């Protein structure tokens, strides 16, 4: 039986993108838990009560096990990293704050049951965001410990922001395109955000693209879904720009991201440059230009030879030939440069 992609659902939950319910349904092993995420403020010493609904989505009776784990980071793409028992502490854990009312329930086919748990914030809890999850699984704890479980499990994500000296600090470590030269207006932008604070940050904002004349040709939104960056980690945000026009020349992209609580917004920004050179148009055009230049060059040379051949011998005539030949070749070079410059100007006007 295939494993479903529940990690993608967990990634969405920790970044605040979950909808009403998280569920794993694969044949007869379907289980679910809702709400999929709990995100609340708290103060040291506070005790909170929560209730989650565990669902048996299968068509047979199942025993479902509940357990808790910490989130210690976020992989590329926003997938959360859940801690194992021997994982080094980061200071952002909260699984030890959770006390489940039960660790095992039996549900009939297509039924559900509410399960409560208590969250006690320690008096010495560090300020900032703390992350964990309440998991439900069809595998007993002993099998999960020895690594023999099949692995049907989903999680409710718990994010608690402890009051105190919370530090919101995001850094735009890099802003780049995947290439420097493109053949069309199909450009991918990547912004790498570093969370140097102790609370979850959700940077988002406009990304503007300008052509070589300073005209804005595109307005995008980076991290439009407001995905979060885990404290002490980096996360890449990618947005693509596609345009029906061919585009031509040098472009600049400017990104301006804001983050932080209302009334305390901070802004980070960066720029990147890239070129669009549609070779399917420029290549044939350059070929035509090369043919024209060569035809002009050899045509002028043939004309010079015919002109010189019309004159008789003599030293004065030889000097006149040399002088005329030199000046004519110079004029040919000037004409070729002018034609090339005009050709490039026409390209700029047509495709910029």
C-alpha positions in Angstrom: 0.0 0.0 0.0 1.4 3.4 -1.0 2.3 6.0 1.6 0.5 9.3 1.1 2.3 12.6 1.0 1.3 13.8 4.5 4.6 15.8 4.8 3.3 18.3 2.3 0.3 18.8 4.5 2.4 19.3 7.5 4.5 21.9 5.7 1.4 23.9 4.9 0.2 23.7 8.5 3.3 25.0 10.1 3.4 27.9 7.7 -0.2 28.8 8.4 -1.7 27.6 5.1 -3.9 24.8 6.4 -7.5 24.8 5.7 -10.1 23.3 8.0 -8.8 19.7 8.2 -5.7 17.6 7.8 -6.4 14.0 6.8 -4.6 10.9 5.6 -6.8 8.5 3.6 -5.2 5.6 1.8 -7.5 2.6 1.5 -8.5 1.2 4.8 -5.8 3.0 6.8 -7.3 6.5 6.6 -7.0 8.7 9.7 -7.4 12.4 10.3 -7.1 15.2 12.9 -8.6 18.7 13.1 -8.1 21.5 13.5 -4.9 21.0 11.6 -3.1 23.9 13.4 -3.2 25.7 16.7 -1.4 29.1 16.8 -1.8 31.2 19.9 0.1 33.6 22.2 0.8 32.6 25.8 2.6 33.9 28.9 5.0 31.9 31.1 3.2 29.9 33.7 -0.1 29.8 31.7 -2.1 26.7 31.3 -4.3 26.1 28.2 -6.8 23.5 27.4 -7.4 22.3 23.8 -9.5 19.7 22.0 -8.9 18.0 18.8 -11.1 15.7 16.8 -9.6 12.4 15.6 -11.3 10.7 12.7 -11.3 7.2 11.4 -11.8 7.6 7.7 -11.5 3.9 7.0 -14.4 1.5 6.4 -13.3 -0.8 9.3 -12.7 -0.3 13.0 -9.2 0.9 13.9 -7.1 1.5 17.0 -5.5 4.9 16.8 -2.5 6.0 18.9 -1.7 9.6 19.9 1.8 11.0 20.6 3.7 14.3 20.5 6.8 15.5 18.9 8.8 18.7 18.5 9.5 20.7 15.3 13.2 21.6 15.2 13.5 23.2 11.7 12.2 23.6 8.2 13.7 21.9 5.1 13.8 23.5 1.7 10.3 23.9 0.4 8.9 24.5 3.9 8.7 20.9 5.0 9.0 20.8 8.8 11.6 18.7 10.5 10.3 16.7 13.5 12.6 15.8 16.3 13.6 12.3 17.3 14.3 11.4 20.9 18.1 11.9 20.5 17.8 15.1 18.5 19.7 18.1 20.0 17.5 20.7 21.5 17.1 24.1 19.8 15.2 26.0 22.5 12.0 26.2 20.4 10.4 22.9 21.5 7.1 22.5 23.3 6.2 18.8 23.3 7.2 18.5 27.0 4.5 21.2 27.7 1.7 18.9 26.3 -0.1 16.4 28.4 -2.5 14.2 26.4 -5.7 12.9 28.0 -5.2 9.6 26.3 -2.7 7.9 24.1 -5.0 5.3 22.5 -8.5 5.3 21.2 -10.6 2.8 19.2 -12.9 4.2 16.6 -15.5 2.4 14.5 -15.7 2.7 10.7 -16.1 6.3 9.5 -16.4 7.7 13.0 -14.6 10.4 15.1 -13.9 11.3 18.7 -12.8 14.4 20.5 -9.5 14.2 22.5 -8.4 16.9 24.9 -4.9 17.9 25.9 -3.4 20.4 28.3 -0.6 22.7 27.4 1.4 24.1 30.4 3.9 26.9 29.6 6.8 26.7 32.1 7.6 29.7 34.2 11.1 29.9 32.7 9.9 29.4 29.1 12.0 31.4 26.7 10.2 34.2 24.8 9.4 33.6 21.2 7.8 30.9 19.1 7.7 27.2 20.2 6.6 24.4 17.9 5.4 20.9 18.2 2.8 18.5 16.9 0.1 16.1 18.3 0.3 13.0 16.0 -2.2 10.3 15.4 -1.1 7.0 14.0 -2.3 3.5 13.3 1.0 2.1 14.6 1.7 1.3 18.3 4.4 3.3 20.0 6.6 0.2 20.3 6.7 -0.3 16.5 7.5 3.4 15.9 10.4 3.2 18.4 12.0 0.1 16.8 11.4 1.4 13.3 9.1 -1.5 12.2 6.0 0.6 11.7 4.3 1.1 8.3 3.9 4.8 9.1 0.3 5.9 8.7 0.2 9.1 10.7 -0.9 12.7 10.5 -0.4 15.6 12.9 -2.0 18.7 14.4 0.6 21.4 14.5 0.9 23.5 17.7 2.6 26.9 17.5 2.8 28.9 20.7 4.3 32.4 20.9 5.5 33.1 24.5 5.4 36.7 25.6 8.6 38.4 26.6 11.6 39.7 24.8 10.6 38.4 21.4 13.0 39.3 18.6 11.7 39.6 15.1 14.7 39.7 12.7 14.7 38.6 9.1 17.5 38.9 6.7 17.4 38.7 2.9 20.4 36.5 2.4 20.2 36.4 -1.4 17.9 37.4 -4.2 18.7 35.9 -7.6 17.5 34.4 -10.9 18.3 30.9 -11.9 20.1 32.2 -15.0 21.7 35.5 -16.1 20.7 35.4 -19.7 17.2 34.1 -20.9 15.9 33.4 -24.3 12.4 34.4 -23.4 10.4 36.1 -20.7 10.2 33.0 -18.5 12.2 34.0 -15.4 12.3 32.3 -11.9 13.3 34.5 -8.9 14.5 33.0 -5.7 14.7 34.9 -2.4 16.5 33.2 0.6 15.2 34.5 3.9 17.1 34.0 7.2 15.2 34.2 10.4 17.7 35.5 12.9 15.1 36.1 15.6 13.2 33.9 18.0 9.7 34.0 16.6 8.1 32.8 13.3 8.3 35.5 10.6 6.2 35.6 7.4 7.9 38.0 5.0 6.0 38.9 1.8 5.7 41.8 -0.6 5.9 43.1 -4.1 8.5 42.1 -6.7 8.7 44.6 -9.6 10.4 44.0 -12.9 11.7 47.0 -15.0 13.0 47.0 -18.5 16.1 49.0 -19.8 14.0 52.1 -20.2 12.9 52.1 -16.5 9.4 51.0 -17.3 7.7 48.5 -15.0 6.7 45.5 -17.0 5.6 43.1 -14.2 4.3 43.3 -10.7 4.5 40.0 -8.7 4.0 39.0 -5.1 6.7 37.0 -3.3 5.4 34.6 -0.7 1.8 35.6 -1.5 0.5 32.8 0.8 2.6 34.3 3.7 4.5 31.1 4.5 6.6 31.3 7.6 10.3 31.0 8.3 11.3 29.0 11.4 13.6 30.7 13.9 17.3 30.1 13.2 16.7 28.7 9.7 16.7 29.7 6.1 13.9 29.3 3.6 13.8 29.8 -0.1 10.8 31.5 -1.7 10.4 31.2 -5.5 8.1 33.2 -7.8 8.1 33.0 -11.6 7.5 35.7 -14.3 6.1 34.8 -17.7 5.1 37.2 -20.4 3.7 36.6 -23.8 6.0 39.2 -25.4 9.5 38.2 -26.4 11.3 40.8 -24.4 14.8 42.2 -25.1 17.7 43.8 -23.3 18.7 44.2 -19.7 16.1 44.0 -16.9 16.1 44.9 -13.2 14.0 43.2 -10.5 13.4 44.8 -7.1 11.8 42.9 -4.2 10.6 44.6 -1.0 9.4 42.4 1.8 7.7 43.3 5.0 7.4 41.2 8.2 6.5 41.6 11.8 3.4 42.3 13.9 1.1 45.2 13.0 2.5 48.5 14.1 6.1 47.1 14.1 6.5 46.2 10.5 10.1 45.9 9.1 11.2 46.0 5.5 14.0 44.2 3.6 14.7 44.7 -0.1 17.2 43.7 -2.8 17.7 43.9 -6.5 18.9 41.6 -9.3 19.7 42.2 -13.0 19.3 39.8 -15.9 19.2 39.8 -19.7 16.6 38.6 -22.2 18.0 37.8 -25.6 15.5 35.9 -27.8 18.0 34.0 -29.9 15.3 32.6 -32.1 14.9 36.1 -33.4 18.4 37.5 -32.8 20.2 34.6 -34.4 18.5 34.8 -37.9 18.8 38.6 -37.7 22.5 38.5 -37.0 22.9 36.1 -39.9 21.2 38.5 -42.3 23.3 41.3 -40.9 26.5 39.3 -41.4 25.5 38.6 -45.1 24.8 42.3 -45.7 28.1 43.4 -44.2 30.1 40.8 -46.1 28.2 41.8 -49.3 29.0 45.5 -48.7 32.6 44.8 -47.9 33.4 42.7 -51.0 31.2 45.0 -53.2 33.2 48.0 -52.1 36.5 46.2 -52.6 35.5 45.2 -56.1 34.6 48.7 -56.9 37.9 50.0 -55.7 39.8 47.5 -57.8 37.8 48.5 -60.9 38.4 52.2 -60.2 42.2 51.7 -59.8 42.4 49.6 -62.9 41.0 52.4 -65.0 44.1 54.6 -64.2 47.5 54.3 -66.0 51.0 53.7 -64.5 53.4 56.2 -62.9 54.6 56.9 -59.3 52.1 59.7 -58.8 49.3 57.4 -59.9 50.5 54.7 -57.5 50.5 57.2 -54.6 47.0 58.3 -55.6 45.9 54.6 -55.7 47.3 54.0 -52.2 45.7 57.1 -50.8 42.3 56.4 -52.5 42.4 52.7 -51.3 43.1 53.6 -47.7 40.4 56.3 -47.5 37.9 54.0 -49.2 38.6 51.1 -46.8 38.2 53.5 -43.9 34.8 54.6 -45.2 33.8 50.9 -45.6 34.5 50.3 -41.9 32.5 53.4 -40.9 29.6 52.3 -43.0 29.7 48.8 -41.4 29.7 50.2 -37.9 26.8 52.5 -38.7 24.8 49.6 -40.2 25.5 47.5 -37.1 24.5 50.3 -34.7 21.3 50.9 -36.6 20.5 47.2 -36.6 20.9 47.0 -32.8 18.7 50.1 -32.3 16.0 48.6 -34.4 16.1 45.5 -32.2 15.8 47.5 -29.1 12.8 49.4 -30.4 11.0 46.2 -31.6 11.6 44.0 -28.6 12.4 46.1 -25.5 
